[in-house]
Amino acid sequence: MGYLFRKRNLSFISKVITVLIWILLFVLGLEVGSNPQIVSNLGKLGLDALIITVGALLGSITLAALLWKIVNKSKVQ
């Protein structure tokens, strides 16, 4: 497809993609909101999401700091 459309101005594509993402998020919200099992367990799901988020954040920070030390150590030597 890229070869066929290589000479055309496709600058509007990013706007189309943005609109489609918003539509998908809206439909996902409708599906989640209409599911009584998810709505009734929202408190537990929120706590689980918070724990996963904090764990991912701490892991990312720790590994980024370790990588930073390794990269800067090799630059000094």
C-alpha positions as CSV (number, residue, x, y, z in Angstrom):
1,M,0.0,0.0,0.0
2,G,2.9,2.3,0.8
3,Y,4.2,1.8,-2.7
4,L,0.9,2.6,-4.3
5,F,0.3,5.8,-2.3
6,R,3.9,7.1,-2.1
7,K,3.2,10.2,-4.2
8,R,0.0,11.2,-2.6
9,N,-0.5,13.7,0.2
10,L,-1.7,11.7,3.2
11,S,-1.3,14.3,6.0
12,F,-4.9,13.7,7.0
13,I,-4.2,10.1,8.1
14,S,-3.0,11.1,11.6
15,K,-6.3,12.9,12.2
16,V,-8.3,9.9,11.0
17,I,-6.3,7.6,13.3
18,T,-6.9,9.9,16.2
19,V,-10.7,9.9,15.6
20,L,-10.7,6.1,15.3
21,I,-8.8,5.7,18.6
22,W,-11.3,8.0,20.3
23,I,-14.2,5.9,18.9
24,L,-12.6,2.7,20.0
25,L,-12.0,4.1,23.5
26,F,-15.7,5.3,23.7
27,V,-16.9,1.8,22.6
28,L,-14.6,0.1,25.1
29,G,-16.0,2.4,27.8
30,L,-19.6,1.4,26.8
31,E,-18.7,-2.2,27.0
32,V,-17.0,-1.9,30.4
33,G,-19.8,0.2,31.8
34,S,-22.5,-2.1,30.7
35,N,-20.9,-5.2,32.2
36,P,-22.4,-5.6,35.7
37,Q,-19.6,-8.0,36.9
38,I,-16.9,-5.4,36.1
39,V,-18.8,-2.5,37.6
40,S,-19.4,-4.5,40.8
41,N,-15.7,-5.3,41.2
42,L,-14.5,-1.9,40.2
43,G,-12.9,-1.2,43.6
44,K,-10.9,-4.4,43.5
45,L,-9.9,-3.9,39.9
46,G,-8.8,-0.3,40.8
47,L,-6.6,-1.6,43.6
48,D,-5.1,-4.3,41.4
49,A,-4.4,-1.7,38.7
50,L,-2.8,0.7,41.2
51,I,-0.5,-2.1,42.5
52,I,0.5,-3.1,39.0
53,T,1.2,0.5,38.0
54,V,3.3,1.2,41.1
55,G,5.3,-2.0,40.5
56,A,5.9,-1.2,36.9
57,L,6.9,2.4,37.8
58,L,9.4,1.3,40.5
59,G,10.8,-1.5,38.2
60,S,11.3,1.0,35.3
61,I,13.0,3.6,37.6
62,T,15.3,0.9,39.1
63,L,16.3,-0.6,35.8
64,A,16.7,2.9,34.2
65,A,19.0,3.9,37.0
66,L,21.0,0.7,36.7
67,L,21.3,1.2,32.9
68,W,22.4,4.8,33.4
69,K,25.2,3.7,35.8
70,I,26.4,1.1,33.3
71,V,26.4,3.4,30.3
72,N,28.1,6.2,32.2
73,K,30.7,3.8,33.7
74,S,31.7,2.7,30.2
75,K,32.0,6.3,29.0
76,V,34.4,7.2,31.8
77,Q,36.8,4.4,31.1
